[in-house]
């Protein structure tokens, strides 16, 4: 299979916009003929106090953002949220914890494993994002019922040290390697609007194209500037740059779900529609993404109905 490198991705990206999104639409319909959108819910199960210094993140202990450090949510609260998410149409439930990482020896990790076992009984895909993993921790997550692990690259290898200094780009790749060897699907994308160049975005995508197997889903986040973080004053992402990136991602990774993620609250309905046309076929759904605002569920349902886009149906519940 041909794997796109930076030069080929740049050539795609520079095509006339309508030609680019036309090709992306054709690729999308070839691989996703049902023309539907997967709804995913993301819940922060442990908020704030993270030791990492990711310069976009309100949960970092390095910055004064007014966010208080919290403990792990209790299992009944997580399950209630997961059940509501499923009832509202979500087929993937993702749980995020503001940690540098976990090992199989951590007591908190054992609590997460138990939570995963219970959530997996609801018939949704179970995704977690817990920071860096050891190979053994990855194996135990898969055994407990995790279907996908989210670990974003954020940006290009070259630009990464300007965004995070408490771990390296290679650290990210090492965790992804552990996830793949454990048999979990990889949910991996990035954030645009950090101050990077368009080339940085395509270099990040080139790394994703080199994964074997390819990522199962690619979240594309637009920075939500958070007060108190170093990137609080970053300008919004240009909508046509976002659409170009989505279109190139769709062409380069035709079988991946391209998830329109953080920053949708900053986009117009028309902008979101263009993103769907260019190949996005999944959204994070619900009023909040970790600590950032998100469009309301009613607004999302209304938009998808207006665009005649179907919603991925949940897996039938298995009787216990």
N, C-alpha and C positions, 0 to 999 in steps of 0.2 A: 504494500500500500504506500502511495506517495505521501510523504510527510512534509508539510509546508515549513519552509525556513523563513527567516526575516525578509529576505529579498522578494520571495513570492508573495508573502503577505502584504508587503508594501506596494507591490504592483497591483494587487487586488484593491487595496485601500484607495489608491489614487485614480481608480477608474471613475468615469462620470457617475454621479450619484445614482441616477435612475438606472443605468446599466448595472451597477453594483447591486442595488437592492432587487432588481429584476432577477438577476442570477441567484441571489440568496433566496428569493421567494420560490424559485423553481427547485432548488436543492431542498428547501424545507418541505415542499409538497411531495417530493419524491420519497422522503424518509418519514414524514409525519402526515400521512394523507387524511387523518381524522380531523386535522385543523382544530385542535383543542389546546387548552391551557391547563397546566397542572398548578393547583393551589397548594402552597406550602406555608406552614405556620412555624415561626421561630420564637422560642421562649428563652429568656435569660433565667437559668435555674440558679445562678450564682452571680451577683452583680457587684462590680466595683472592687477596688483594692488590688488590681492586677500589678505585678511587679515589672511587667514589660513597659517600654517607653514608646509604643506605637504612637506617632505624633498626631494621628487622626482620632484617637480613641478617648472618649470621656471616662472610660473605666480605668485608665492608667493611674496608679498611685503617684506618678511623677508630676501630675498636673492638678491644679485646683479648679475643678469643674463643678463643685457643689454636689457631686454624686457621692452618696454614702456607701461604705462597704457593707455588704450584706452576707449572710450565711446561705448555705444551700436551701432552696425551697423544700418544704416537706412534700413527701410523696403524694398525699391526697390532693394537695393544691396542683401539683404537676399533672396528675391524672385527670382532674376536673377540667383543666385547660385543654389537655389533649382530647378529651371527649367532646368538648365544645367545638374544637377545631375540626374534628371529624364530622360532626353534625353540620357544620357550616360549609363542608365541601373539601376540606384539606385532605390530601392523600399522603402528604409527608409531614412529619412532625420533627422539627429540629430543636435540640436543646443545647444551649451555649453556656459555658462557664468561664468567668474571667480569671483564668489561671495561666501561668506560664506553660504548664504541662502537668501530666500525671504519670505515675508509675503504678504498676500492679501492687506495690507495697503500701500505697496510700489508703488510709481509712476512707477518705472522701471518694476514692475511686470505687471502692466496694459498694458504697451507697449509690453511686451512679449506675453500677452494674445492676443492682436490684431495681432501680427505677427503669432502666432499659427493658428488663424482663417484663415488667408490668405494662409499660407503654406498648411493647410489641404485641401484646395480646389484643390490642384494639384494631389490628388489621391495617394500620398505616405503615408506610416506610418510616423507619426510625433513623434519624441522622443526629450526630452529636458533633460538637466542636469544643474541644477541651484543651487546646494547645498541643504541645509536643507529646509524642507517645513513644514508649519503648516497644519493641516488637512483641513482647509478651503481653503488654497492656492492649495492644491492637488485637491480638489473638483473642483475648478474653472479651473484648467489646463485641467482636464478631460472634463469638459463641453465645453471648447474652442476647443477641438479636439485633445489633446495629447493622443496618443495610448500607449506610453511606457515612463517610466521615468528611466533614468540611474543614479544609485547611487551605485558605487562600494564599496565593503568592503575593498578592497586593499590587506589585508593580514589577518592573524589569530588574534583573540582577544588578545592573549598573546603578540604578536609582535607589535601590532598596536601602543602602546604608544611610541615605538622607532621611529616611522615614522611620527606621528602627535601628537602634544600636545594641539592644540587649540580647539579640540573637541574630544569626546570619541567614542569608537566603538559602545556603546549603542546609541549615538546620530544618528549614521548611521542607526541602526536598527529601531529607532523611525520614521525616515523619510520614510523608506521602509514600515513600518506599515501604515503610513498615505497614501502612494501611493496605497497600496493594498486595503485599505478600500474605497478609492475613485473610485476604479474600473479600474485603469490603470495597464497595464502589467509592470512587474519589469524586467529591464535590469540590472543585477548585477553580477560582477565578481571580478577580482583582478589583481594585478601586481606582476609578479615574477621577481626576480633579485634584490630585495631591500636589500639583506643581510639576508633574512629569511632562514629557513631550509625547507627541503622537507616536514617535518611534519607540519610546519606552513601552507604550501599550502593546505595540505589535511585537516587540521583543519578549514581553511577558507571554503573549499568545503563542509565539514560536516555542517557548518552553513547554507550554501545555500540549502543543502538537507533538512534542517528543515523548510524551508519556506512553507507556506500554503496559497495560491497555490504556486507551484514551480516557480522559475524564468522562464520567457518566453525566455530570452536569457542570455547567460553567456559570456561576453567578457573576454578573457585571453590576458592580455597585458604583453609584455616583456619590462622591463625598458629601456627607451631611456635616457642614462645619459646626463644631461643638465649642461653645464658649469655654475658654480656659485652656484649650489645646493650642499647640503651635500653628495649626492650620485653620484657626477660627475665622480668618479673614479671606480664605481662598474664594475666588469667584466661581459661579456655577459653571457646569460643563455645557459646552455648546451642543445643542440637540443634534445637529447634523454630524458632529464628531462621534457622538454616542451611537447614532444609527449606523454610521459607517463601521464602527467597531463590532456592533452586533451582526451586521451583514457578513463581514469578513469571518467572524467566529462561526457563523452558521455554515459558510462554505467550507471552512477549514476543518470543522468538527461536526459533520452533518448528523451524526447519531446522538450527539450530546443534547441534553436539555439546556437551552440558553436561558438563564434565569434573570429577569429584570428585577433587580434587588433593591438595596438601599438607594434612596434619592428619588423614588417615584413620586413622593409628595411634592417635589420641586418641578415635576414635569406636567405639561398640560395634557388634557385628554387626547388632543391631536398628536402630541409628541409620543405618548404611549402607544397610540394606534400605529404610528409609523414604525415604532420598535417591534411591535407584533408582526407587522407586514414584512419586516426585514429578517425575521427569523426567531425572535424571542418566543418561547412557548411555555414559560413558567414564571410565576411571581411569588414573592413572599407576601402573605396575606394576613391581615389583622391590623389593628390600630397602632401597633408598636413593633419595631425591630430592635431587640435588645434595649437600647436607650434612645433610639431615634424614632421620630414620628413617621407614620405610614398612612396611606389613604385608608379610609374606612371601608369595612366589608360591604356595606350597601353600595358605596360608590363604585367599588370594583365589580360587583355583580351587574350593576347598571351599565358600566362601560363594556364589559364582555358581551352582554346581551345586545347592546347597540351595535357592536362589531360582528355579531353573529358567530362568536367564538364559543365552542363547547367547553365544558369543564371535565377534566379527567375524572372518571368515576372511581370511588374507593373500592378496595378489595373487599368482597363480602366477609363479614365476621364469621369466624369458625366457632361453632358451638363448643362450649367447654364441658 
